[in-house]
Structures are given as C-alpha cells and as structure tokens.
C-alpha cells in the first residue's frame, strides 16, 4: 500500500528511531501538530521523494504545502506522478 510506503519513507529519510509506521496517522498533519515536522524535515523529505519517485517540488509553492499536509496527500501526489 502506497500510504504505508510513504510512512516508511518518512521514518527512514528523517531517521525517526522512536516511531513506527503504525504510529503515524495517515490523515494527521505532518507539520507543527500531528507528526511535528519542521522545515528542515520538509527539505530532507523532499530530497527523499525526488530520489525514490523522481518528484521535484518547489519549496515556495502553495501546491507543495498542500501535498505535504499529510501522508494521504503525499501518497496522492506520488500516485498522480506515477500515472503520468
């Protein structure tokens, strides 16, 4: 399942040692509340997405912020990118 894959990518890319994929809520916010990621985490996650899926995102784009809202929105982005 793609959402599980995204959770594992987040854990691996950000070296979140104290958390498992089951601990990440698919619909919870990734930043501030929810998982509590910050802008450095966003950069690292963006690099991981580019390496694994070939997805390149602009840090200043409102679309990027929307895509990084939750695991579900990241999975939707990857899925749409795969269909191109």
Residue frames as qw, qx, qy, qz and C-alpha x, y, z in Angstrom:
[[0.000, 0.889, 0.458, 0.000, 0.00, 0.00, 0.00],
 [0.412, 0.606, -0.016, 0.681, 1.37, 3.38, -1.03],
 [0.359, -0.832, 0.058, -0.419, 0.48, 5.12, 2.23],
 [0.879, -0.437, 0.099, 0.161, 2.47, 2.51, 4.18],
 [0.748, 0.288, 0.078, 0.592, 5.39, 3.09, 1.79],
 [0.083, 0.789, -0.015, 0.609, 5.19, 6.85, 2.42],
 [0.646, -0.738, 0.081, -0.175, 5.21, 6.32, 6.18],
 [0.902, -0.193, 0.128, 0.365, 8.29, 4.12, 5.90],
 [0.533, 0.545, 0.060, 0.645, 9.98, 6.70, 3.66],
 [0.227, -0.863, 0.047, -0.449, 9.31, 9.43, 6.24],
 [0.803, -0.579, 0.138, 0.032, 10.75, 7.30, 9.04],
 [0.856, 0.058, 0.160, 0.489, 13.82, 6.34, 7.01],
 [0.396, 0.672, 0.084, 0.621, 14.52, 9.76, 5.47],
 [0.227, -0.806, 0.128, -0.532, 14.16, 11.60, 8.76],
 [0.455, 0.193, -0.772, 0.399, 15.73, 8.85, 10.89],
 [0.567, -0.448, 0.135, -0.678, 12.77, 8.73, 13.27],
 [0.318, 0.222, -0.904, 0.179, 14.05, 5.95, 15.52],
 [0.164, 0.063, 0.758, -0.628, 11.35, 6.12, 18.18],
 [0.594, 0.344, 0.186, -0.703, 8.39, 5.80, 15.83],
 [0.377, 0.068, 0.885, 0.267, 6.91, 3.08, 13.67],
 [0.115, -0.160, -0.584, -0.787, 4.71, 3.29, 10.58],
 [0.323, -0.550, -0.765, -0.090, 1.70, 2.26, 12.67],
 [0.298, -0.540, -0.397, 0.680, 2.30, 5.31, 14.90],
 [0.016, -0.181, 0.245, 0.952, 1.77, 7.75, 12.01],
 [0.429, 0.565, 0.586, -0.391, -1.85, 8.70, 11.37],
 [0.465, 0.326, 0.597, 0.567, -2.48, 8.76, 7.61],
 [0.069, 0.807, 0.419, 0.411, -4.62, 11.91, 7.86],
 [0.464, -0.776, -0.162, 0.395, -2.78, 13.74, 10.66],
 [0.259, 0.949, -0.175, 0.030, -0.82, 16.88, 9.79],
 [0.859, 0.150, -0.202, 0.445, 2.87, 16.24, 9.19],
 [0.349, 0.372, -0.224, 0.831, 3.99, 19.68, 10.37],
 [0.258, -0.449, 0.280, -0.809, 3.59, 21.58, 13.65],
 [0.704, -0.178, 0.491, -0.482, 0.87, 19.47, 15.30],
 [0.941, 0.273, -0.119, -0.163, 0.49, 15.83, 14.28],
 [0.912, 0.096, -0.136, 0.376, 3.92, 14.40, 13.48],
 [0.381, -0.881, 0.026, 0.280, 5.56, 17.73, 14.35],
 [0.736, 0.189, 0.229, 0.608, 7.99, 18.03, 11.44],
 [0.103, -0.814, -0.005, 0.572, 9.79, 21.29, 10.67],
 [0.500, 0.805, -0.159, -0.277, 11.20, 23.00, 7.57],
 [0.049, -0.583, 0.799, 0.138, 14.48, 21.05, 7.69],
 [0.530, 0.084, 0.835, -0.121, 12.46, 17.82, 7.78],
 [0.620, 0.672, 0.251, -0.318, 10.50, 19.06, 4.75],
 [0.281, 0.769, -0.513, -0.257, 13.72, 19.58, 2.80],
 [0.223, -0.341, 0.913, 0.014, 15.01, 16.11, 3.70],
 [0.588, 0.328, 0.700, -0.237, 11.67, 14.53, 2.83],
 [0.529, 0.765, -0.036, -0.366, 11.61, 16.42, -0.48],
 [0.115, 0.626, -0.745, -0.200, 15.06, 15.03, -1.36],
 [0.389, -0.061, 0.912, -0.112, 13.90, 11.50, -0.45],
 [0.623, 0.555, 0.437, -0.335, 10.80, 11.88, -2.66],
 [0.418, 0.775, -0.342, -0.329, 12.97, 13.07, -5.53],
 [0.062, -0.476, 0.873, 0.091, 15.41, 10.16, -5.15],
 [0.402, 0.085, 0.897, -0.165, 12.76, 7.45, -4.78],
 [0.463, 0.603, 0.633, -0.144, 9.99, 8.70, -7.08],
 [0.397, 0.217, 0.401, 0.796, 11.60, 11.37, -9.28],
 [0.077, -0.870, -0.468, -0.135, 9.26, 14.03, -7.90],
 [0.391, 0.086, -0.129, 0.907, 10.66, 17.56, -7.82],
 [0.189, -0.830, -0.525, -0.013, 8.83, 20.16, -5.73],
 [0.196, 0.587, -0.113, 0.778, 9.27, 23.89, -5.18],
 [0.359, -0.248, -0.666, 0.605, 9.65, 24.87, -1.53],
 [0.078, 0.162, 0.164, -0.970, 7.75, 28.13, -2.02],
 [0.336, -0.167, -0.638, -0.672, 4.73, 26.68, -3.81],
 [0.592, -0.154, 0.337, -0.716, 1.30, 26.54, -2.16],
 [0.877, 0.135, -0.356, -0.294, 0.82, 23.24, -4.01],
 [0.507, 0.290, -0.731, 0.353, 3.87, 21.84, -2.23],
 [0.224, -0.220, 0.588, -0.745, 2.48, 22.83, 1.15],
 [0.791, 0.015, 0.037, -0.610, -0.79, 21.14, 0.24],
 [0.805, 0.241, -0.538, -0.067, 0.99, 17.96, -0.90],
 [0.381, 0.242, -0.724, 0.522, 2.97, 17.82, 2.36],
 [0.515, -0.453, 0.095, -0.721, -0.14, 18.20, 4.52],
 [0.784, -0.273, 0.458, -0.318, -0.41, 14.51, 5.46],
 [0.396, -0.202, 0.863, 0.238, 0.67, 11.01, 4.48],
 [0.540, 0.535, 0.645, -0.075, -2.53, 10.69, 2.42],
 [0.349, 0.900, 0.001, -0.260, -1.80, 13.85, 0.38],
 [0.127, -0.648, 0.686, 0.305, 1.81, 12.75, -0.24],
 [0.496, 0.071, 0.859, 0.106, 0.58, 9.34, -1.39],
 [0.509, 0.737, 0.411, -0.170, -1.89, 11.04, -3.76],
 [0.141, 0.868, -0.343, -0.331, 0.95, 13.14, -5.20],
 [0.279, -0.387, 0.845, 0.243, 3.12, 10.06, -5.79],
 [0.541, 0.349, 0.764, -0.039, 0.19, 8.19, -7.31],
 [0.445, 0.846, 0.173, -0.237, -0.60, 11.03, -9.74],
 [0.007, -0.769, 0.557, 0.314, 3.09, 11.32, -10.65],
 [0.442, -0.146, 0.873, 0.149, 3.23, 7.58, -11.43],
 [0.553, 0.554, 0.613, -0.110, 0.26, 7.85, -13.80],
 [0.232, 0.842, -0.169, -0.457, 1.93, 10.49, -15.98]]
